Amino acid sequence: MDFTPDPDHTALRAAVAAITAKFGGDYYARKAEAREPTAELWQVLGEHGFIGINIPEEYGGGGAGLTELAIVCEEVAAQGCPLLLLLVSSAISGEVIATYGDDAQKQRWLPRLATGESKVVFAITEPGAGSNSHRLATTATRAGDDYVLNGQKYYISGVDDAEAILVVTRTGTDANTGRGELSLFVVDTDAPGLVKHPLLVSVALPERQFTLHFDDVRVPADRLVGAEGNGFAQVFHGLNPERITGAALCVGIGRYALGKAVEYANARTVWNEAIGAHQGVAHPLAKAKIEVEQAALMTAQAAWRHDHGLPAGEASNMAKYAAAEAALAAVDAAIQTHGGNGVATEYGLIPLWGLARLLRIAPVNREMVLNYVAQHSLGLPRSY
C-alpha cells in the first residue's frame, strides 16, 4: 500500500483551502447566526470548478470522482465553512442524475449543477417513515403525460436556495413483500401545489430546513429519473455518496476546531504558562486529533471503493459514524479549551457544534449504522 499523497489531491486541497480561507470561520458564523445561505462562497467555488468536480466533463464538470468531491467538502470545512448542500446537490443529486438520468435530464441539470448556478436538493424523509424508506407514503400516480404527486416530506434542507428537488416517491407496492416500489422525480421548487413551510430549528445553520406538502403536484413524465419502480437502487446509489461526503465534512470540522483550540491553548496564559501545557487541556485535544485522523482514513477508503465500483455500503456507514463522533468530540474539546469563550459568538464554535451534532443524527443516525454493522458486518440477527 502506498500512502504517499497524490500530487493532484495536494494541489486540490491547497486551492480549495486558499479560496475558502478568504471567507473563513467568521463569515460562516455570521451566515449561520442569520440563517442566510453562503451564496458568495458557493459562487466562487463554482466558478473555479469545485462545486461540480465530480460531474462528467461532457456536462461541464471536472470529471473527477467522489474522492475529489470529498476533498472539497473536507477542505471547505477545515477552513471553517462546512457547506451542507455539497452533500445534497453535488453528491446525491449530481451522482444520481449523472448515473440514472436520460440525455435530456443530464443536459438540463448537470451543467448548471457543475457551475454552482443551480442546486437540486433531495427529499426522502417523511414524518411517518423515518429511516424506513420502504414505508414512504408520498405517492406519484400516472395521469396521462404527467405524474401527480401527493404527500409530505420533512426536514428537507436548502429548498429556498434550490431550483429543484429530487423527490423520492412511491409508485406501487411489491405484491410479494408489500414494500413500496420507489421512483424519483425532479420537481421544480415553484411547482403549483407544492407548499413549503420553514421548519424552525435551534441549531444555527446557513441552510434552512423545510416541511414540504405535495398537493396534486403535476410533473411531466420526462421528470422521472430512470425506470419507474427502480428508485430503491437509485436512492442508495445517492445515499452512499451523501454519507461519504458527510464524513468528509465532519473530518474538516474536526480539523478546524482542533486548529482553533491549539491556537487558543498556546496563546492563553494562566499561572504563568500556556494552558496547553496542562494534560487536562492537552489530552482531550490529542485524543480528538487521533480520532479525526482515523475518520479521515476511513472516509478516503469509502470514497475509493465507490469510485472503483466496489461495494461501499459498509465502508460509507462506518466512515460516517466515525467522522461524526470525531467531529463532535473535537468541537466539544475545543469549546472546553476556550472555557467561557467557547460559547462566545466571537469564537464561532457553537454553530460548528450544532452542525456536528446534527451530522451525528443525519443523514443516517448512529444507531442505524450500528444496526447495519451488527447485521451485515458481524452476521448478527436483524434487530429491527
C-alpha positions in Angstrom: 0.0 0.0 0.0 1.2 3.5 -0.9 0.0 6.3 1.4 2.1 9.0 -0.4 -0.3 11.9 -1.0 -1.4 12.3 -4.6 0.2 15.5 -6.0 -3.1 16.4 -7.7 -5.0 15.9 -4.5 -2.5 18.0 -2.6 -2.9 20.8 -5.2 -6.7 20.5 -5.0 -6.6 20.8 -1.2 -4.4 23.9 -1.4 -6.6 25.5 -4.0 -9.9 24.9 -2.1 -8.3 26.0 1.2 -7.0 29.2 -0.4 -10.4 30.2 -1.7 -12.3 29.3 1.4 -9.8 30.9 3.8 -10.6 34.3 2.3 -14.1 33.8 3.8 -13.2 31.9 6.9 -15.0 30.9 10.1 -16.2 34.4 10.9 -18.1 34.5 7.6 -19.7 31.1 8.2 -20.7 32.0 11.8 -22.3 35.2 10.6 -24.3 33.4 7.9 -25.2 30.6 10.3 -26.5 33.0 13.0 -28.5 34.9 10.4 -29.8 31.7 8.7 -28.5 33.0 5.4 -27.1 30.9 2.5 -23.3 31.0 2.0 -24.0 32.2 -1.6 -20.8 34.2 -2.1 -18.5 31.3 -1.3 -20.6 28.8 -3.3 -20.4 31.1 -6.3 -16.6 31.4 -6.2 -16.1 27.7 -5.7 -18.4 27.1 -8.6 -16.5 29.5 -10.8 -13.3 27.6 -10.1 -14.9 24.2 -10.9 -15.0 22.8 -7.4 -18.8 22.5 -6.8 -19.1 20.2 -9.8 -15.8 18.4 -9.6 -17.5 15.0 -9.7 -19.8 15.8 -12.6 -18.7 14.3 -16.0 -16.6 16.6 -18.2 -19.1 16.5 -21.1 -21.6 18.3 -18.9 -19.2 21.0 -17.7 -17.9 19.2 -14.6 -14.5 18.2 -13.5 -14.8 14.6 -14.5 -13.3 13.5 -11.2 -14.8 11.2 -8.6 -16.2 11.1 -5.2 -12.7 11.1 -3.7 -12.2 14.6 -5.1 -15.6 15.9 -4.0 -14.9 14.5 -0.5 -11.6 16.5 -0.5 -13.5 19.7 -1.4 -16.0 19.0 1.4 -13.3 18.4 3.9 -11.2 21.4 2.9 -14.0 24.0 3.0 -15.0 22.7 6.4 -11.3 22.8 7.6 -11.3 26.5 6.8 -14.4 27.0 9.0 -17.1 26.9 6.2 -18.8 23.5 6.1 -21.2 23.6 3.1 -24.0 21.2 3.9 -25.5 21.4 0.4 -22.4 19.9 -1.2 -23.7 16.6 0.4 -27.1 17.1 -1.2 -26.8 18.9 -4.5 -23.3 17.8 -5.6 -23.2 14.3 -4.0 -26.7 12.9 -4.1 -28.4 14.8 -7.0 -25.3 15.1 -9.1 -24.4 11.4 -8.8 -28.0 10.1 -9.3 -28.8 12.3 -12.3 -25.4 11.6 -13.9 -25.9 7.8 -13.4 -29.6 7.3 -14.0 -30.8 10.4 -15.9 -31.5 10.3 -19.6 -29.6 12.5 -22.0 -32.2 15.4 -21.8 -32.1 15.4 -18.0 -28.3 15.4 -17.9 -28.2 18.2 -20.5 -30.7 20.2 -18.5 -29.4 19.8 -14.9 -25.8 18.8 -14.8 -24.1 21.8 -16.5 -25.9 24.2 -14.0 -25.0 21.9 -11.1 -21.4 21.9 -12.2 -21.0 25.6 -12.2 -22.9 26.1 -8.9 -25.5 28.2 -10.8 -28.2 25.8 -9.8 -28.9 23.5 -6.8 -31.1 20.4 -6.7 -31.8 19.3 -3.2 -33.1 15.9 -2.0 -36.4 14.9 -0.4 -36.8 11.4 1.1 -37.5 11.8 4.8 -41.1 11.6 6.0 -42.7 12.0 9.4 -44.3 8.6 9.3 -41.3 6.7 7.8 -38.1 7.9 9.4 -35.3 5.7 8.3 -37.6 3.0 6.9 -37.8 4.1 3.2 -40.0 1.1 2.4 -42.8 2.9 4.3 -42.7 6.1 2.3 -46.2 7.4 1.8 -45.7 10.2 -0.8 -47.2 8.8 -4.0 -46.7 9.5 -7.6 -49.6 8.4 -9.8 -49.5 8.3 -13.6 -52.1 10.6 -15.2 -51.7 10.8 -19.0 -48.4 12.5 -19.8 -47.9 13.5 -16.2 -47.4 12.1 -12.8 -49.4 13.5 -9.8 -47.5 13.7 -6.5 -49.2 13.8 -3.1 -47.7 13.5 0.3 -45.4 15.2 2.8 -41.6 15.4 3.3 -39.9 16.5 6.4 -36.6 18.1 7.3 -35.6 19.0 3.8 -32.5 21.2 3.6 -32.0 24.2 1.4 -35.3 24.3 -0.5 -35.3 28.1 -0.5 -31.9 28.1 -2.2 -32.6 25.5 -4.8 -34.1 25.4 -8.3 -35.5 21.8 -8.0 -35.9 18.9 -5.6 -35.1 15.3 -6.3 -38.2 13.7 -4.7 -38.4 10.0 -3.7 -42.0 8.7 -4.2 -44.0 5.5 -4.0 -45.3 4.4 -7.4 -46.5 1.0 -6.4 -46.3 -1.9 -4.0 -44.4 -5.1 -4.4 -47.0 -7.9 -4.4 -44.7 -10.4 -2.7 -43.1 -8.2 0.0 -45.6 -5.4 0.5 -42.8 -3.0 0.3 -43.1 0.2 -1.7 -41.8 0.4 -5.2 -40.0 3.7 -5.3 -39.4 6.2 -8.1 -37.5 9.5 -8.3 -38.7 12.8 -9.9 -37.1 16.2 -10.4 -39.7 18.7 -9.2 -39.3 22.5 -9.6 -39.4 24.3 -6.2 -42.1 26.6 -7.6 -44.3 23.8 -8.9 -48.0 24.6 -8.4 -49.4 22.6 -5.4 -46.0 22.4 -3.6 -46.2 24.2 -0.3 -43.0 24.8 1.7 -43.2 25.5 5.4 -40.0 26.6 7.2 -39.0 24.2 10.0 -37.5 26.2 12.8 -34.5 24.6 14.4 -32.4 25.9 17.3 -29.2 24.8 15.6 -27.6 27.8 13.8 -27.2 26.9 10.2 -26.9 28.8 6.9 -29.1 26.1 5.3 -32.8 26.4 6.3 -35.0 23.3 6.9 -38.5 22.8 5.5 -41.6 20.6 5.6 -43.0 20.1 2.1 -46.6 19.3 1.2 -47.3 17.9 -2.2 -51.0 18.6 -3.1 -51.7 17.2 -6.6 -48.4 18.4 -7.9 -48.2 17.6 -11.6 -44.9 16.9 -13.1 -44.3 15.8 -16.7 -43.3 12.1 -17.2 -39.9 13.2 -18.5 -39.1 14.3 -14.9 -39.0 10.6 -13.9 -35.3 9.7 -13.3 -34.5 6.2 -14.6 -37.2 3.5 -14.7 -40.4 3.6 -12.7 -40.1 1.4 -9.6 -36.3 1.3 -9.7 -35.9 4.1 -7.2 -34.6 2.0 -4.3 -31.3 1.2 -6.1 -31.1 4.8 -7.2 -31.6 6.1 -3.7 -28.8 4.0 -2.3 -26.5 5.0 -5.1 -27.0 8.5 -3.9 -27.0 7.8 -0.1 -23.5 6.3 0.0 -22.0 9.5 -1.6 -24.0 11.5 0.9 -22.6 9.6 3.8 -19.1 9.8 2.5 -19.2 13.5 1.9 -20.9 13.9 5.2 -18.0 12.1 6.8 -15.5 14.3 4.9 -17.4 17.4 6.2 -17.0 16.1 9.7 -13.3 15.5 9.3 -12.9 19.1 8.2 -15.0 20.4 11.1 -12.7 18.4 13.4 -9.6 19.8 11.8 -10.9 23.4 12.1 -12.0 23.0 15.7 -8.6 21.5 16.7 -6.7 24.3 14.9 -8.7 26.9 16.8 -8.2 25.0 20.1 -4.5 24.6 19.7 -4.1 28.3 18.8 -6.0 29.3 21.9 -4.2 26.8 24.2 -0.8 28.1 23.1 -1.8 31.8 23.5 -3.9 31.7 26.7 -1.6 32.0 29.7 -2.8 31.2 33.3 -0.5 30.8 36.3 2.5 31.9 34.2 2.2 29.2 31.4 0.1 28.4 28.4 -2.9 26.3 29.3 -1.9 23.8 26.6 1.0 22.7 28.9 -1.6 21.1 31.2 -2.6 17.5 30.4 -6.2 18.3 31.3 -6.2 20.5 28.2 -3.7 18.7 26.0 -5.0 15.1 26.3 -8.6 15.7 25.1 -7.2 17.6 22.1 -4.6 14.8 21.4 -7.4 12.2 21.6 -9.5 14.2 19.2 -6.6 14.5 16.8 -6.2 10.7 16.7 -9.9 10.2 16.2 -10.1 12.7 13.4 -7.2 11.1 11.6 -8.8 7.7 11.9 -12.0 9.0 10.4 -10.1 10.6 7.6 -8.6 7.3 6.6 -12.0 5.6 6.7 -13.5 8.3 4.6 -10.8 8.1 2.0 -11.3 4.3 1.8 -15.1 4.6 1.4 -14.7 7.2 -1.4 -12.1 5.0 -3.1 -14.4 2.0 -3.0 -17.3 4.0 -4.5 -15.1 5.4 -7.3 -13.8 1.9 -8.2 -17.3 0.4 -8.4 -16.8 -1.8 -5.3 -19.4 -2.3 -2.6 -19.3 0.8 -0.4 -22.2 0.5 2.0 -20.3 -0.9 4.9 -17.3 1.5 4.4 -19.6 4.5 3.9 -21.6 3.8 7.1 -18.6 3.2 9.2 -16.8 6.3 7.9 -19.9 8.5 8.6 -20.2 7.0 12.1 -16.5 7.5 13.0 -16.3 11.0 11.5 -19.4 12.3 13.2 -18.2 11.0 16.6 -14.7 12.5 16.0 -16.1 15.9 14.9 -18.4 16.2 17.8 -15.6 15.3 20.3 -13.2 17.7 18.6 -15.6 20.6 18.8 -16.5 19.8 22.3 -12.8 19.7 23.3 -12.3 23.0 21.5 -15.2 24.6 23.4 -13.8 23.3 26.7 -10.4 24.6 25.9 -11.8 28.0 25.3 -13.6 28.0 28.6 -16.3 30.6 28.7 -15.1 31.9 25.4 -16.2 28.6 23.9 -19.8 29.8 23.8 -18.9 33.4 22.8 -20.2 34.3 19.3 -16.8 35.9 18.6 -15.1 32.5 18.5 -17.7 30.8 16.3 -17.6 27.3 17.8 -21.2 26.8 18.7 -22.5 26.8 15.1 -19.9 24.1 14.4 -21.0 22.1 17.4 -24.6 22.3 16.2 -23.8 21.0 12.8 -21.5 18.3 14.1 -24.3 17.2 16.5 -26.8 17.2 13.6 -24.5 15.1 11.5 -24.5 12.5 14.3 -28.2 12.1 13.5 -28.3 12.7 9.8 -28.1 11.6 7.0 -28.3 8.3 8.9 -28.3 8.2 12.7 -25.6 6.4 14.7 -28.0 3.7 15.9 -29.0 2.7 12.4 -25.3 2.5 11.5 -24.7 0.2 14.5 -27.7 -1.9 13.3 -26.2 -2.2 9.9 -22.8 -3.2 11.1 -24.3 -5.7 13.6 -26.3 -7.4 10.9 -24.3 -7.1 7.7 -20.7 -7.0 9.0 -21.0 -9.3 12.0 -23.8 -11.6 10.9 -25.9 -11.0 14.0 -29.7 -11.4 13.8 -31.7 -8.4 12.4 -32.8 -6.3 15.4 -35.4 -4.0 13.8 
